Amino acid sequence: MEIERDQVCILIPTLNEAPTITELIHAFHSLGYSHIMVMDGNSTDGTRDLARKAGAEVHVQTGKGKGNAIIEAADLIDLPYALMLDGDGTYLPEDAEKMLAPLFKGYVHVIGDRLAYPETGAFTRLNLFGNKVINFFFKIAHGRDYHDILSGYRAFTLSSLREMNLKEAGFEIETEMAVQSVKCDQRVAVIPTRYLPRPGTPTKLNPLQDGFRIVSAIYRLAKVNNPLFYFGLIGIGIATVGGVLALYVLYEWLNGIEHLPLTVLTVLLIVVGFEIFMFGVISDMILSFHREMMREIQRLQPPKKPE
């Protein structure tokens, strides 16, 4: 099915992207996309004025952070499809067609895989390593391999974007999108895209600080998406501490030294760790039952009539 460009909203979250925003908007216009929405995070370098002059619809977000920009934009978009990308010139408008194509084939969420074809200098060694670690951790925690969960190049149906119930305010938003896609059992396509070195302003992402926040978000969000992983990790950790103490207590007892309080603590740690792990097992069984029920309900619903 041919892409209907008039049904697509190009969503560009910005914060001080004056060096690249005009060229980016003109590139999309030249490709036939007339609906371009810029969600600006209170830029101070004239980004908003440049975007308006280039022909974009500009909104100033009320909250801070990229996450809030996307959350607010979801209520403003009135077209059935959305293509989201950063305004820093690292993503190519020429990849828009292959990003949108899966939406017209039944997929509802498309992720652009930057790690497939990054240009030389697009990633530092630390960033590339961090991305691979984060994606591996996400695969373990949530059971899906999306290749590049931190990609800022994404396409959605409007209904799938609003279904995700996003709450993260900052750079964790892409992680939450991936988690919500798993939770909502969305059909997700991963499309390799080129990724260029940032030609405009310096990156606003702190590799260590934001990387820690992203990993924390992956683990925190697993509580409702993969409770066995979330509670199991806690339980195994506590039980392991108890096991190490048990070895120490046993060694001391064999040498004629008794540690009664430490022995009690050891038993408590092992028991508590086991109980938390079992809580994760039970929660996982309940979640599996819930998902099965939701699939059955969806299967029994009559198909929607085309508008």
Contacts in CASP RR format, 6 or more apart in sequence:
PFRMAT RR
TARGET T0000
AUTHOR 0000-0000-0000
METHOD contacts of the structure
MODEL  1
MEIERDQVCILIPTLNEAPTITELIHAFHSLGYSHIMVMDGNSTDGTRDL
ARKAGAEVHVQTGKGKGNAIIEAADLIDLPYALMLDGDGTYLPEDAEKML
APLFKGYVHVIGDRLAYPETGAFTRLNLFGNKVINFFFKIAHGRDYHDIL
SGYRAFTLSSLREMNLKEAGFEIETEMAVQSVKCDQRVAVIPTRYLPRPG
TPTKLNPLQDGFRIVSAIYRLAKVNNPLFYFGLIGIGIATVGGVLALYVL
YEWLNGIEHLPLTVLTVLLIVVGFEIFMFGVISDMILSFHREMMREIQRL
QPPKKPE
1 104 0 8 1.000
1 105 0 8 1.000
2 104 0 8 1.000
3 97 0 8 1.000
3 100 0 8 1.000
3 101 0 8 1.000
3 104 0 8 1.000
5 31 0 8 1.000
5 32 0 8 1.000
5 33 0 8 1.000
5 34 0 8 1.000
6 34 0 8 1.000
6 35 0 8 1.000
7 79 0 8 1.000
7 80 0 8 1.000
7 81 0 8 1.000
8 33 0 8 1.000
8 35 0 8 1.000
8 79 0 8 1.000
8 81 0 8 1.000
8 82 0 8 1.000
8 83 0 8 1.000
8 100 0 8 1.000
9 35 0 8 1.000
9 36 0 8 1.000
9 37 0 8 1.000
9 77 0 8 1.000
9 78 0 8 1.000
9 79 0 8 1.000
9 81 0 8 1.000
9 82 0 8 1.000
9 83 0 8 1.000
10 28 0 8 1.000
10 33 0 8 1.000
10 35 0 8 1.000
10 36 0 8 1.000
10 37 0 8 1.000
10 82 0 8 1.000
10 83 0 8 1.000
10 85 0 8 1.000
10 96 0 8 1.000
11 37 0 8 1.000
11 39 0 8 1.000
11 70 0 8 1.000
11 73 0 8 1.000
11 77 0 8 1.000
11 82 0 8 1.000
11 83 0 8 1.000
11 84 0 8 1.000
11 85 0 8 1.000
12 21 0 8 1.000
12 24 0 8 1.000
12 25 0 8 1.000
12 36 0 8 1.000
12 37 0 8 1.000
12 38 0 8 1.000
12 39 0 8 1.000
12 51 0 8 1.000
12 56 0 8 1.000
12 84 0 8 1.000
12 85 0 8 1.000
12 86 0 8 1.000
12 87 0 8 1.000
13 38 0 8 1.000
13 39 0 8 1.000
13 40 0 8 1.000
13 41 0 8 1.000
13 66 0 8 1.000
13 67 0 8 1.000
13 69 0 8 1.000
13 70 0 8 1.000
13 73 0 8 1.000
13 84 0 8 1.000
13 86 0 8 1.000
13 87 0 8 1.000
14 21 0 8 1.000
14 38 0 8 1.000
14 39 0 8 1.000
14 40 0 8 1.000
14 41 0 8 1.000
14 43 0 8 1.000
14 47 0 8 1.000
14 51 0 8 1.000
14 87 0 8 1.000
15 40 0 8 1.000
15 41 0 8 1.000
15 42 0 8 1.000
15 43 0 8 1.000
15 47 0 8 1.000
15 65 0 8 1.000
15 66 0 8 1.000
15 204 0 8 1.000
16 43 0 8 1.000
16 44 0 8 1.000
16 45 0 8 1.000
16 47 0 8 1.000
16 201 0 8 1.000
17 43 0 8 1.000
17 45 0 8 1.000
17 47 0 8 1.000
17 87 0 8 1.000
17 88 0 8 1.000
17 89 0 8 1.000
17 200 0 8 1.000
17 201 0 8 1.000
18 43 0 8 1.000
18 45 0 8 1.000
18 46 0 8 1.000
18 47 0 8 1.000
18 50 0 8 1.000
18 201 0 8 1.000
19 199 0 8 1.000
19 200 0 8 1.000
19 201 0 8 1.000
20 87 0 8 1.000
20 88 0 8 1.000
20 89 0 8 1.000
20 199 0 8 1.000
20 200 0 8 1.000
21 38 0 8 1.000
21 47 0 8 1.000
21 50 0 8 1.000
21 51 0 8 1.000
21 54 0 8 1.000
21 87 0 8 1.000
22 50 0 8 1.000
22 51 0 8 1.000
22 53 0 8 1.000
22 54 0 8 1.000
23 89 0 8 1.000
24 87 0 8 1.000
24 89 0 8 1.000
24 93 0 8 1.000
25 36 0 8 1.000
25 38 0 8 1.000
25 51 0 8 1.000
25 54 0 8 1.000
25 55 0 8 1.000
25 56 0 8 1.000
26 54 0 8 1.000
27 93 0 8 1.000
27 94 0 8 1.000
28 36 0 8 1.000
28 93 0 8 1.000
28 96 0 8 1.000
29 36 0 8 1.000
29 54 0 8 1.000
29 55 0 8 1.000
31 93 0 8 1.000
31 94 0 8 1.000
31 96 0 8 1.000
31 97 0 8 1.000
33 83 0 8 1.000
33 96 0 8 1.000
35 57 0 8 1.000
35 79 0 8 1.000
36 55 0 8 1.000
36 56 0 8 1.000
36 57 0 8 1.000
37 56 0 8 1.000
37 57 0 8 1.000
37 58 0 8 1.000
37 59 0 8 1.000
37 73 0 8 1.000
37 76 0 8 1.000
37 77 0 8 1.000
38 47 0 8 1.000
38 48 0 8 1.000
38 51 0 8 1.000
38 56 0 8 1.000
38 57 0 8 1.000
38 58 0 8 1.000
38 59 0 8 1.000
39 59 0 8 1.000
39 61 0 8 1.000
39 69 0 8 1.000
39 70 0 8 1.000
39 72 0 8 1.000
39 73 0 8 1.000
40 47 0 8 1.000
40 48 0 8 1.000
40 51 0 8 1.000
40 58 0 8 1.000
40 59 0 8 1.000
40 60 0 8 1.000
40 61 0 8 1.000
40 69 0 8 1.000
41 60 0 8 1.000
41 61 0 8 1.000
41 63 0 8 1.000
41 64 0 8 1.000
41 65 0 8 1.000
41 69 0 8 1.000
42 60 0 8 1.000
42 61 0 8 1.000
42 64 0 8 1.000
45 201 0 8 1.000
48 58 0 8 1.000
48 60 0 8 1.000
51 58 0 8 1.000
52 58 0 8 1.000
59 72 0 8 1.000
59 73 0 8 1.000
59 76 0 8 1.000
61 68 0 8 1.000
61 69 0 8 1.000
61 72 0 8 1.000
62 68 0 8 1.000
62 72 0 8 1.000
63 72 0 8 1.000
63 169 0 8 1.000
64 169 0 8 1.000
64 170 0 8 1.000
65 169 0 8 1.000
65 170 0 8 1.000
65 171 0 8 1.000
66 170 0 8 1.000
66 171 0 8 1.000
66 173 0 8 1.000
67 166 0 8 1.000
67 168 0 8 1.000
67 169 0 8 1.000
67 170 0 8 1.000
67 171 0 8 1.000
67 172 0 8 1.000
67 173 0 8 1.000
68 169 0 8 1.000
68 170 0 8 1.000
70 84 0 8 1.000
70 166 0 8 1.000
70 173 0 8 1.000
71 166 0 8 1.000
71 167 0 8 1.000
71 173 0 8 1.000
74 158 0 8 1.000
74 161 0 8 1.000
74 162 0 8 1.000
74 166 0 8 1.000
77 158 0 8 1.000
77 161 0 8 1.000
79 158 0 8 1.000
80 157 0 8 1.000
80 158 0 8 1.000
80 159 0 8 1.000
81 100 0 8 1.000
81 103 0 8 1.000
81 155 0 8 1.000
81 156 0 8 1.000
81 157 0 8 1.000
81 158 0 8 1.000
82 155 0 8 1.000
82 156 0 8 1.000
82 157 0 8 1.000
82 158 0 8 1.000
82 161 0 8 1.000
83 96 0 8 1.000
83 99 0 8 1.000
83 100 0 8 1.000
83 154 0 8 1.000
83 155 0 8 1.000
84 152 0 8 1.000
84 153 0 8 1.000
84 154 0 8 1.000
84 155 0 8 1.000
84 156 0 8 1.000
85 91 0 8 1.000
85 152 0 8 1.000
85 153 0 8 1.000
85 154 0 8 1.000
86 152 0 8 1.000
86 153 0 8 1.000
88 198 0 8 1.000
88 199 0 8 1.000
88 200 0 8 1.000
88 201 0 8 1.000
88 203 0 8 1.000
89 196 0 8 1.000
89 198 0 8 1.000
89 199 0 8 1.000
89 200 0 8 1.000
90 122 0 8 1.000
90 195 0 8 1.000
90 196 0 8 1.000
90 197 0 8 1.000
90 198 0 8 1.000
90 199 0 8 1.000
91 152 0 8 1.000
91 153 0 8 1.000
91 193 0 8 1.000
91 194 0 8 1.000
91 195 0 8 1.000
91 196 0 8 1.000
92 193 0 8 1.000
92 194 0 8 1.000
92 196 0 8 1.000
95 112 0 8 1.000
95 153 0 8 1.000
95 191 0 8 1.000
95 193 0 8 1.000
95 194 0 8 1.000
98 191 0 8 1.000
98 193 0 8 1.000
99 110 0 8 1.000
99 112 0 8 1.000
99 153 0 8 1.000
99 154 0 8 1.000
99 155 0 8 1.000
99 191 0 8 1.000
99 193 0 8 1.000
100 110 0 8 1.000
100 155 0 8 1.000
102 110 0 8 1.000
102 155 0 8 1.000
102 189 0 8 1.000
102 191 0 8 1.000
103 110 0 8 1.000
103 155 0 8 1.000
103 156 0 8 1.000
103 157 0 8 1.000
106 187 0 8 1.000
107 187 0 8 1.000
107 188 0 8 1.000
107 189 0 8 1.000
108 156 0 8 1.000
108 157 0 8 1.000
108 159 0 8 1.000
108 160 0 8 1.000
108 186 0 8 1.000
108 187 0 8 1.000
108 188 0 8 1.000
109 154 0 8 1.000
109 155 0 8 1.000
109 156 0 8 1.000
109 157 0 8 1.000
109 160 0 8 1.000
109 177 0 8 1.000
109 181 0 8 1.000
109 186 0 8 1.000
109 187 0 8 1.000
109 188 0 8 1.000
109 189 0 8 1.000
110 154 0 8 1.000
110 155 0 8 1.000
110 156 0 8 1.000
110 188 0 8 1.000
110 189 0 8 1.000
110 190 0 8 1.000
110 191 0 8 1.000
111 146 0 8 1.000
111 147 0 8 1.000
111 148 0 8 1.000
111 149 0 8 1.000
111 151 0 8 1.000
111 153 0 8 1.000
111 154 0 8 1.000
111 178 0 8 1.000
111 188 0 8 1.000
111 189 0 8 1.000
111 190 0 8 1.000
111 191 0 8 1.000
112 148 0 8 1.000
112 151 0 8 1.000
112 152 0 8 1.000
112 153 0 8 1.000
112 154 0 8 1.000
112 190 0 8 1.000
112 191 0 8 1.000
112 192 0 8 1.000
112 193 0 8 1.000
113 147 0 8 1.000
113 148 0 8 1.000
113 151 0 8 1.000
113 190 0 8 1.000
113 191 0 8 1.000
113 192 0 8 1.000
113 193 0 8 1.000
114 122 0 8 1.000
114 148 0 8 1.000
114 151 0 8 1.000
114 152 0 8 1.000
114 153 0 8 1.000
114 193 0 8 1.000
114 195 0 8 1.000
115 128 0 8 1.000
115 131 0 8 1.000
115 132 0 8 1.000
115 135 0 8 1.000
115 147 0 8 1.000
115 148 0 8 1.000
115 195 0 8 1.000
116 147 0 8 1.000
116 148 0 8 1.000
116 192 0 8 1.000
116 193 0 8 1.000
117 192 0 8 1.000
117 193 0 8 1.000
117 194 0 8 1.000
117 195 0 8 1.000
118 128 0 8 1.000
118 194 0 8 1.000
118 195 0 8 1.000
119 194 0 8 1.000
119 195 0 8 1.000
119 196 0 8 1.000
119 197 0 8 1.000
120 197 0 8 1.000
121 197 0 8 1.000
122 195 0 8 1.000
122 196 0 8 1.000
122 197 0 8 1.000
122 198 0 8 1.000
123 131 0 8 1.000
123 195 0 8 1.000
124 207 0 8 1.000
126 207 0 8 1.000
127 207 0 8 1.000
130 207 0 8 1.000
130 211 0 8 1.000
131 148 0 8 1.000
131 150 0 8 1.000
134 149 0 8 1.000
134 150 0 8 1.000
134 175 0 8 1.000
134 211 0 8 1.000
134 214 0 8 1.000
134 215 0 8 1.000
134 218 0 8 1.000
135 145 0 8 1.000
135 146 0 8 1.000
135 147 0 8 1.000
135 148 0 8 1.000
135 149 0 8 1.000
135 150 0 8 1.000
137 215 0 8 1.000
137 218 0 8 1.000
137 219 0 8 1.000
138 144 0 8 1.000
138 146 0 8 1.000
138 149 0 8 1.000
138 175 0 8 1.000
138 178 0 8 1.000
138 218 0 8 1.000
139 145 0 8 1.000
140 229 0 8 1.000
141 218 0 8 1.000
141 219 0 8 1.000
141 222 0 8 1.000
141 225 0 8 1.000
141 226 0 8 1.000
141 229 0 8 1.000
141 230 0 8 1.000
142 178 0 8 1.000
142 179 0 8 1.000
142 182 0 8 1.000
142 218 0 8 1.000
142 222 0 8 1.000
142 225 0 8 1.000
142 226 0 8 1.000
143 182 0 8 1.000
143 226 0 8 1.000
144 178 0 8 1.000
144 181 0 8 1.000
144 182 0 8 1.000
144 188 0 8 1.000
146 178 0 8 1.000
146 181 0 8 1.000
146 188 0 8 1.000
146 190 0 8 1.000
147 190 0 8 1.000
148 190 0 8 1.000
149 174 0 8 1.000
149 175 0 8 1.000
149 177 0 8 1.000
149 178 0 8 1.000
150 174 0 8 1.000
150 175 0 8 1.000
150 214 0 8 1.000
151 174 0 8 1.000
151 193 0 8 1.000
152 174 0 8 1.000
153 193 0 8 1.000
154 174 0 8 1.000
154 177 0 8 1.000
160 181 0 8 1.000
160 184 0 8 1.000
160 186 0 8 1.000
163 180 0 8 1.000
163 184 0 8 1.000
163 186 0 8 1.000
164 176 0 8 1.000
164 177 0 8 1.000
164 180 0 8 1.000
164 181 0 8 1.000
164 184 0 8 1.000
165 180 0 8 1.000
166 173 0 8 1.000
166 176 0 8 1.000
166 177 0 8 1.000
166 180 0 8 1.000
167 176 0 8 1.000
168 175 0 8 1.000
168 176 0 8 1.000
168 217 0 8 1.000
171 205 0 8 1.000
171 210 0 8 1.000
171 213 0 8 1.000
171 214 0 8 1.000
172 213 0 8 1.000
172 214 0 8 1.000
172 217 0 8 1.000
175 214 0 8 1.000
175 217 0 8 1.000
175 218 0 8 1.000
175 221 0 8 1.000
176 217 0 8 1.000
176 221 0 8 1.000
179 217 0 8 1.000
179 218 0 8 1.000
179 221 0 8 1.000
179 222 0 8 1.000
179 225 0 8 1.000
181 188 0 8 1.000
182 225 0 8 1.000
183 224 0 8 1.000
183 225 0 8 1.000
185 291 0 8 1.000
185 294 0 8 1.000
185 295 0 8 1.000
219 230 0 8 1.000
219 233 0 8 1.000
222 229 0 8 1.000
222 230 0 8 1.000
223 230 0 8 1.000
223 231 0 8 1.000
224 287 0 8 1.000
226 284 0 8 1.000
227 279 0 8 1.000
227 280 0 8 1.000
227 283 0 8 1.000
227 284 0 8 1.000
227 287 0 8 1.000
228 280 0 8 1.000
228 281 0 8 1.000
228 283 0 8 1.000
228 284 0 8 1.000
230 280 0 8 1.000
231 276 0 8 1.000
231 277 0 8 1.000
231 279 0 8 1.000
231 280 0 8 1.000
231 283 0 8 1.000
232 276 0 8 1.000
232 277 0 8 1.000
232 280 0 8 1.000
234 273 0 8 1.000
234 276 0 8 1.000
235 272 0 8 1.000
235 273 0 8 1.000
235 274 0 8 1.000
235 276 0 8 1.000
235 277 0 8 1.000
236 273 0 8 1.000
236 277 0 8 1.000
237 273 0 8 1.000
238 269 0 8 1.000
238 272 0 8 1.000
238 273 0 8 1.000
238 276 0 8 1.000
239 269 0 8 1.000
239 270 0 8 1.000
239 272 0 8 1.000
239 273 0 8 1.000
239 274 0 8 1.000
239 277 0 8 1.000
241 269 0 8 1.000
242 265 0 8 1.000
242 266 0 8 1.000
242 269 0 8 1.000
242 270 0 8 1.000
243 266 0 8 1.000
243 269 0 8 1.000
243 270 0 8 1.000
245 262 0 8 1.000
245 265 0 8 1.000
245 266 0 8 1.000
245 269 0 8 1.000
246 266 0 8 1.000
246 270 0 8 1.000
248 262 0 8 1.000
249 259 0 8 1.000
249 262 0 8 1.000
249 263 0 8 1.000
249 266 0 8 1.000
252 258 0 8 1.000
252 259 0 8 1.000
253 259 0 8 1.000
END
